[in-house]
Amino acid sequence: NYSDWVKIKFKQFSYLKFIYGYATENQDINIDNTLELGELKQDDEILDYGGTLELIGGRYDLPTGFSIDIVCREIELEFLDQ
């Protein structure tokens, strides 16, 4: 559901690429930041997630988003009340 607020826990990950970005107030410049941890191996299965960053978008009214590429053994989701 695209409107759910969730807390995601990734356990025993060997690779993580987290990209978050935002636009300036008049949306003429997009800024992306990347955090990459670990290393991909040939047979790794990459899971991907994406969404919006309410903390930045709600506070400053800027369009924001993130994507996660991850290789891990276990994922836990916790659905949060809005």
DAQUI-V969434 format. One record per backbone hydrogen bond with DSSP energy under -0.5 kcal/mol. CO is the residue of the C=O (numbers start at 0). NH is the residue of the N-H. E is the energy in kcal/mol with one decimal. If there is no record, write none. Layout:
((CO/NH/E) (CO/NH/E))
//
This chain:
((0/3/-1.3) (3/5/-0.6) (4/79/-3.0) (5/7/-0.5) (6/77/-2.3) (7/9/-0.5) (8/10/-0.6) (8/75/-2.5) (10/72/-1.3) (10/73/-1.5) (11/72/-0.6) (13/38/-1.2) (14/70/-2.3) (15/36/-3.1) (16/18/-0.5) (16/68/-2.5) (17/34/-2.7) (18/66/-2.4) (19/32/-2.8) (20/64/-1.9) (21/30/-3.3) (23/26/-2.6) (28/23/-2.2) (30/21/-2.1) (32/19/-2.2) (34/17/-3.2) (36/15/-2.6) (40/43/-1.5) (43/45/-0.7) (46/69/-2.7) (48/67/-2.6) (50/65/-2.3) (51/53/-0.9) (52/56/-2.7) (53/57/-3.0) (53/58/-0.6) (54/58/-1.0) (55/59/-2.5) (56/60/-1.2) (62/22/-1.3) (64/20/-2.5) (65/50/-1.8) (66/18/-2.7) (67/48/-2.1) (68/16/-2.7) (69/46/-3.1) (70/13/-2.3) (70/14/-1.3) (73/10/-3.1) (75/8/-2.9) (77/6/-2.6) (79/4/-0.6))
//
